Amino acid sequence: MKFGGIHLMQLPRPWTNESDRTLLNDALDLAELSDQCGFDYVWGAEHHFLEEYSHSAAPEMFLAACSQRTKNVRLAHGIIQTPPLINHPARVAERIAVLDLISNGRCEFGMGSGATTTELDGFQVPQEEKKAMQLEGFRVALRMLVEEPFAGFEGQYVKVPGRNLVPKPLQKPHPPLWMACSRRDSIIDAARLGVGALTFTFITPEESRQWVKDYYTTIENECEPIGYAVNPNFAVAAPFLCDNDQKRVEEIAAENYGFFVYGLGHYSFFGEHRPAKSDIWNDFKTKPKDAAGIEFTAKSCIGMPAMIRERLREYEEAGIDQVIAVRQVGRLSLDQQCSSLRLFAKEVLPEFKDREQADARRRDERRARISEKAMAREPKQDAPHAETVILPAGRH
């Protein structure tokens, strides 16, 4: 089992002129430490207009900066919002290719659509069409990464003429693919498309066992790849905080991960957001909170090293390929996050690293078997258009 950390870039009010700069610099320090401690992935989220909850509007910039501060860790988009009204597929493909090149082939390409009305309405993306937009934009971006030249595309949501996208990515045919999944149906969709399932539902180890089984059964037997290679991979995000004092870590987590859950609810369910005026942190601290809303201990990796070790063994036994630490939430300080990471790397991580390396051959064999079956079912790509000739200005 591999380990990653995702950066949501939470920034509760009040803010100063230095707040966002400090947030980003802290994130880069944490990514660098993750690489040094032996983590396998750094994930960058993409969100727009979600004040306090996520100031991660340009993950491609953050991951590019991470590429120059790290050596081994994979740099993963979790996710790019691929509806063309948010990110044009040509620009998505260009950014993926450049990140892959400057990181020496460490880029991973996750796609999603965005979820909240605050985000989607900001780009005029209808809720009922977001999934179709997401997949159309993703397909076009993948073709542009691979085809030489790209033959052009006319779809329902985007039209792109024939061009040759440059540069092309270092990884061939393209970086590994992922999809954000919020429920079992979308996990099955990811399997049918041949992409990794990036789950953010904080499922319990007991629930994950069946979900992983369903995913791998589907990807092996039903997958028709959306890309030119498959990525059989199941990752689960979990609240993460490691400390030698159980009472202290629970108190810290209750406030900071409690805010994470409250902020998600604010934008998704019960909040009435007023841009530049709402104060979510103040609301969280002053309004009565439903205890069930912040009770996630059965799903989290929060506690002393021995407790986290047991929880991770449960995820490992369930077949999870990667656990992603949800971090940089609430008002967790950089010192708290770094201390947590160092303790985890010293007391917990080595055991899982040893087993992950010992199991490498079996995983490679499974991947090869799934890939062979899935690629045999690969749908034929659209026939290339006639050769495009672009005349200089004035020659028509």
N, C-alpha and C positions, 0 to 999 in steps of 0.2 A: 504494500500500500504506500502510495506517495502522499506528500503533504504540500499544501499551498497556503497562501494568505491572500485575501481579497481586500482591496482598499475601497471603501465606500466614501471616504473623505467627509465624514460627518463633522459639522461645525456648529454647535449650539450657540445661540446668542448669549451675551452681547458680543459684538464684533468690534475690532479696531481696524485701522488701515493695514496692520501687519498680520491679521489673523489668517487670511488665505495663504499668504506667502509662508508663514510658519507651518501651516498644515501640510503644504506640499513638500517643504524641506524635511519635515518629520517623516513623511511617507517615504521619501527617498532614502533617508537614514534607515528606516525599518526594512525597506526592500534590500538594501545592502547587507544589513545584519542577517536577514533571512538567508541570503546566498551564503554568507560565511558560516551560518549554523547548519547548513545542509538541507534546507528546504528545497523543494523541487520546482515550485511554481510561484510566481507573483501574478495575481489577477488584478486587472483594472476594470472597474465598472463604468458604465456610461449612463448618466442621468442628466436631465435638464430642468431647470427652474425649481428644483426641490430644495428650497432654502432650509438650512440646518440639517436636513436628512442626508443629502448627498451633494457635495460641491465637486463632483467628478464629471465635469462637462466635456473634457478632452482627454480621454484615456490614452489616445495615441501619443500625445505629448508626454504624459507621465511615463508610459512604458518606454518611449524612446530615451528619456532621461535615465530610466532604470538600466537600459542596455549599456550605458557607459559607466554605471556604478557597480555592475555585477558581472560575473563570469560564467556561471553554470546554470543558474535558475532559468526556467522557461518563462517567457513573457506573454501572458495570455489575456486576450480580450474577453471579459466576462460581464457584459457582452458589448458588441457593436450593435446599435439600433439600425437595422438594415432597411426599413421602409424608405423608398427613394425620396419621399418628402423630407425626411430627416437627414439621411446621408445618401447622396447619389452613388450608385454602385461603382462608377469609375473612380470616384474619390476614395471609396472604401478600398478598392483593389490597389490603388496607388499607395495608400498608407500602409496596408498590410505588406506589400512588397518591400517598401523602404524599411519598415521596422524589421522584417526578416533579414534584410541585407546588413543593416547596421548592427544587428545583434548576433551576426554570424549563425543564422538559422535557428533562432530560439523562439520565434513567434508562434502563437496559437490563435486561431480565428474562431471566436464564439459569436453567435448571432442571436438576436432577439428583436422584440418590437417596442419595448417600453410598455408600461402598464397603466399608469395613472392618467386621469383626465388632465391634470396639470401639465404633464409632459405632452401627451398626444394632441390635445387641443392647441397647444402652442405651435405645432407644426401642421395643423389641420389634417391630422390622421384620424379617420373614423374608427371607433372601437371595433365595429363589426367587420372592418376590412383590414385591420392591422396585420393579421396573420398572413393573409394573401399578399399584402405589400411586402412584408418581411421576407417571405420565401422568394418572391419574384426578384427583389433587389439582391438577395443572397445568390441566387442562380446566376444572375448577370455578372456580379462581381467575380464569382468563381470562373466563369468562362473567360473573363477578361484577364484573369491571372494566368490562364493556361493557353488559350488560343493565340496563335501567331500567324497572321493577324486575327484579332477578334472580328467575327463575321458580321456583327451587328445584331440588333434585337428590337422588335416592336411588340410590346406587351400591353397589358391593361393599364399599368401604372408608370411605365417608363419606356422611352424610346431612345436607343443609343445607336448612332451610325457606326459603320465599320471603321475601326481604328486599330492600331497596334499599341497596346498598353506597355509603356516602359517606365521604370525597369520591371523585370519579372522577379519573383521571389527566389531566394536561394534554395529553399526546400522544394522538391519536385514530387508530385505535380503542383502541390500547394501546401501551405502549413496545415497541421491537423485541425479538424473542424469540430465545433461544439454548438449546442443549442441550449438556451436557458429553458428550464422545465419547472413548472410550478405544481403539477399534479401528474397522476399516473398516465392519463391520456397523452400528455405532451411528452412523457418519457417514451411511450410506445412510438409516438411520431418521430422522435429523435432516432430511435432504433431503425425504423423503416427508412429513414433518410441516410443511415450509415454514419451518423455523427455522434460525438460524445454527449452524454446527458449531464448537464450542469444544473443540479437541483438546489433550489433555494428554500425548500419547504421545511428544512430542519426536521426531517423524518427521523423516527427512532430507529435504533438498530433492528428491532423486531420487524418494523414496517419495511425497512430497506431490503431485508432478505428476499421478500417476494418481489419487490420492485426490480431488484437486480436480476433475479431469475427471469422475470418477464422481459426485461430489456435484452438480455443476452439470447434468450430463445428467439425473440423477434428479429434481432439484427442478423442472426445466423441463418434464419429460415425465410424471412420475408423482405429483407432489406433490398431496396432499389436505390443505389447511391445517388445523392444529389450532387456530390462532387466526383472527383476523379480518383479518390482513394477513400477508404473507410477508416474511422477512428473509434473502434470499440472501447469505450471508456465510460465509467460511471463515477461521477464525483458528487459529494454532498457537502454543503456548507454548514458549519456549526459554530455557534458562539464559543469563543476560546479565551481562556485566561488561566494561567498556571501560577500558583503561589504556595509557599510552605505553610501558610496560615489559613486554615479553612474558613474560619469566621470572617477574616479580613477579605478574602477573595469573594465570598458570597455577598458581602456588603458592597464591595466595589462593583460587582457584576449586577446586582439588583438595580443600582442607580443607572449605570451606563448602558447595559443591555436592555434594561427596562425602557430607557429613552429610545433605543433603537426600535423596539416593538411599538412604542407609543407613536413615534414619528411615522412608521409604516402605516399604522392605523389612521393617523391624521390625514395622510394623503390618499389613502385607499378606501377609507370607510366613513369615519365620523367627523373629520375636520372640515371647517369652513375657512379655507385659506385666503388671506388677504396679502397679496404680494407686497413685500418690503415692510409689512406692518405686523403680521402674525408673529408671535413669540412662542414657538413650540416648546422650548425648554422651560419657560416660565409656566406654561399651561401644564406640562408634565409634572413639575414640582409642586404646583398648588392645587391641582384638581384631584379628587379621589380617584384611585386607580383600582381597577378590577384585578384582584390577585391572580386570577387565571390568565390574565393577559401577559404576565411576565413570568409565568411558571414554565420554564423550558429546561429544567435540569435533566429530564430524561433524554433530551436530545442534544445536550451541550457537552462541551469539553471544558468545563469550568470547575476548578478545584485544585487539590493537591496532586502531585505527580502520580501517586498510586491510583487515585480515582480516575484521572484522565487516561492512564495506561489501560485500565480495565474497560473503559468506554470505547477506546480505540480498538481494543482486541475484539469487541463485539462487532464494530463496523467492519473490521478486517475479516472476521469469520462470516459475515453476511455477504462478502464478495465485493465490497466497495473498493474501487481502484484508487480513489484519492479523497482525503478529507481536507477541506479548505477552511482555514481559520478566519472567521468573521472578526475583523479587528478595526482599530481606528474608529471606534464608535463612542457616542456620547462625549464625555470629557476625560476619557482615559488619556493620561499624559504619555509622552514619549518614553519617559523613564519606566512607567508601569508596563508599557508594552514590551520594551526591550528586556526588562527583568523577567517578564513572563516567558519570552521567547528563549532567552539564555537558559533558564531553568528547565524548560521543556526539552531543549536540545541536549542538555547534559543528562537528565534523568529518564527521559522517555523515548526520545527519537532513535537512539542507537539500536534498540531491540527491533524496531520495525524496519529500519534500514537493512539490518542483517537478513531478515526474512524476505524483504523485497528483492534483494540481490539473489538470494537462494532460489527464489521462485521465478526468476527472469526467463528461464528456458521454457517453462510451462506456459507463461503468458505469451511469449513470442510464438509458440506453436499454436495457441488458441487464436491469436491475432491473424496468423497466416491462414489458418483454416477458414475463419470468418471472412477474411478478405477474398480468398479464392471463390468462395460461394457467392458472396455479395457482388463482386465485380462481374461474375458470369451473368448476373441479372441486371447489369447496368443498362439503363435506357439509352437508346441511340440519341445522340445530341442533335439539335436542329441542324439541318443541312446548311452548309456555308452559302452565303449570298454570293452573287457575282462579284468579281474583284472590284474593290473600290478604288477609284482614281480621283484624287483631290487636285483640282487645278489651282494654280496661283490666282490671287485676286485679279479680276479683270479678264481672265481667260474662261469664258463660258460659252 
